[in-house]
Amino acid sequence: MSIIASLLLISLMLAIAGLLFAKFKGKAIPMAVIFVLGGLALCLASIIAFINKGENYQAYKNLHWQPLAPEKIAPYVEQGFTVFVDITADWCVPCQANKANVLHREQVVNTLMTDNIILMQGNWSEADTVIEQYMGIQGAAGTPYNKVYGPAYPEGIELPKVLEIRHVYQALDMMK
């Protein structure tokens, strides 16, 4: 895609240069045409820069989520690990928003991929007794539900329903 966009940008820039040259040679070319083409070139250049310099929106595919296993949380924490629990569902709109805005962002993914963090996820798209029991013990009503456990807070810190990147970082920093 970026090759095609780059070729279009080059073509636009050549067209603008040709029109400017023709204008200076005395041809009757409206300046509005040159400004419109210049605006298009600027927009296209911005898109190319975004595509080439933007974050990796596929980075989340590198995360290795274990299925939710509440009985393993305490032993992991005793060994010095931080455990990040994510209870989600495919039909849960706030869950999908949390993924798009926070959990799938490259900077968060890079943080969650560190060696001392264990990721556990429960997908509540269908009935699941393990998730139901865990949520009952937590006193949580439904999805989305995120909690971070660590040596400093073995009982965990529950994160807000609407996640922000700073919430994840604050909870992880508190676990150290």
C-alpha positions in Angstrom: 0.0 0.0 0.0 2.7 2.5 0.9 4.4 1.9 -2.5 1.2 2.9 -4.3 0.7 5.9 -2.0 4.3 7.0 -2.6 3.9 6.7 -6.4 0.7 8.8 -6.2 2.5 11.4 -4.1 5.4 11.6 -6.5 2.9 12.0 -9.4 1.0 14.7 -7.6 4.2 16.6 -6.8 5.3 16.3 -10.5 1.9 17.6 -11.6 2.1 20.5 -9.3 5.7 21.3 -10.5 4.5 21.0 -14.1 1.6 23.3 -13.5 3.7 25.9 -11.7 6.2 25.8 -14.5 3.4 26.3 -17.1 2.0 29.1 -15.0 5.4 30.9 -14.9 5.6 30.4 -18.7 2.4 32.4 -19.1 -0.2 29.7 -19.3 -3.7 30.5 -17.9 -3.8 28.0 -15.0 -6.0 28.9 -12.0 -4.0 29.1 -8.7 -6.9 27.2 -7.1 -6.0 24.1 -9.1 -2.4 24.3 -7.8 -3.6 24.8 -4.2 -6.0 21.9 -4.4 -3.3 19.6 -5.8 -0.9 20.8 -3.1 -3.5 20.1 -0.4 -4.0 16.6 -1.8 -0.3 16.0 -1.9 0.0 17.2 1.8 -2.9 14.8 2.8 -1.3 11.9 1.0 2.1 12.7 2.5 0.5 12.7 6.0 -1.1 9.3 5.3 2.2 7.9 4.1 4.0 9.2 7.2 1.3 7.8 9.5 1.5 4.4 7.9 5.3 4.2 7.9 5.9 5.8 11.3 2.7 4.8 13.2 2.6 2.2 15.9 2.4 -1.5 15.2 -1.3 -2.3 15.5 -0.6 -6.0 15.2 1.7 -6.1 18.2 -1.0 -7.6 20.4 -0.8 -10.9 18.5 2.6 -11.4 20.3 0.9 -11.6 23.7 0.6 -15.0 25.2 -2.5 -15.3 27.3 -3.0 -18.3 29.5 -6.5 -19.4 30.2 -7.8 -18.0 33.5 -6.7 -20.3 36.3 -7.4 -18.6 39.7 -5.6 -21.4 41.6 -2.3 -20.5 39.9 -2.4 -16.7 40.7 -1.2 -17.0 44.3 1.7 -19.4 43.5 2.8 -17.1 40.6 2.7 -14.1 42.9 4.7 -16.0 45.6 7.4 -16.6 43.0 7.6 -12.9 42.4 5.5 -12.7 39.2 2.9 -10.1 38.4 -0.3 -11.6 37.1 -2.6 -9.5 34.8 -6.1 -10.9 34.6 -8.5 -9.9 31.8 -12.1 -11.1 31.8 -13.6 -10.2 28.5 -16.3 -11.3 26.0 -16.6 -11.1 22.3 -20.0 -9.4 22.6 -18.8 -6.9 25.2 -18.5 -3.4 23.6 -16.5 -1.9 26.5 -14.2 -4.9 26.4 -13.4 -4.3 22.7 -12.9 -0.6 23.4 -10.4 -1.5 26.2 -8.5 -3.7 23.8 -8.4 -1.1 21.0 -7.6 1.8 23.3 -5.2 0.1 25.8 -4.5 -3.6 25.8 -3.7 -3.8 22.0 -1.6 -0.6 21.9 2.1 -1.3 21.1 3.5 0.4 24.2 1.2 -1.5 26.5 1.9 -4.8 24.6 5.7 -4.2 25.0 5.2 -3.7 28.8 3.0 -6.8 29.2 5.5 -9.0 27.3 8.2 -8.6 30.0 9.4 -11.8 31.6 7.9 -11.1 35.1 4.3 -10.7 33.9 1.9 -13.6 33.5 -1.2 -12.9 31.4 -4.4 -14.7 32.2 -7.6 -14.2 30.2 -11.1 -15.5 30.7 -13.3 -15.2 27.6 -16.9 -15.1 29.0 -18.5 -15.1 25.5 -20.1 -18.4 26.5 -20.9 -19.8 30.0 -17.8 -20.8 31.9 -17.9 -22.1 35.5 -14.2 -21.1 36.2 -14.9 -17.5 35.2 -18.3 -17.5 37.0 -16.7 -18.7 40.3 -13.8 -16.2 40.0 -16.1 -13.3 39.3 -18.3 -14.4 42.2 -15.3 -14.4 44.6 -14.3 -11.0 43.3 -17.8 -9.6 43.7 -17.7 -8.4 40.1 -20.9 -8.0 38.2 -19.6 -8.5 34.7 -17.2 -7.6 31.9 -14.9 -6.0 31.4 -12.9 -6.9 34.4 -9.2 -6.4 34.9 -7.1 -7.1 38.0 -3.4 -7.0 38.6 -1.8 -9.2 41.3 1.8 -8.9 42.4 4.2 -9.3 45.4 3.3 -5.9 46.7 -0.5 -6.5 46.4 -1.1 -10.3 46.5 -4.9 -9.6 46.8 -4.7 -7.6 43.6 -5.7 -4.2 42.4 -8.9 -4.0 40.4 -8.7 -1.7 37.4 -11.5 0.6 36.2 -14.1 -0.7 33.8 -13.0 1.9 31.2 -9.3 1.4 30.9 -6.7 4.0 30.2 -3.1 3.3 29.5 -2.1 5.1 32.7 -4.3 2.8 34.8 -2.4 -0.2 33.5 1.0 1.4 34.1 0.0 2.7 37.6 -1.1 -0.8 38.7 2.0 -2.5 37.3 4.3 0.1 38.9 2.6 -0.6 42.3 3.4 -4.3 42.0 7.2 -3.7 42.1 
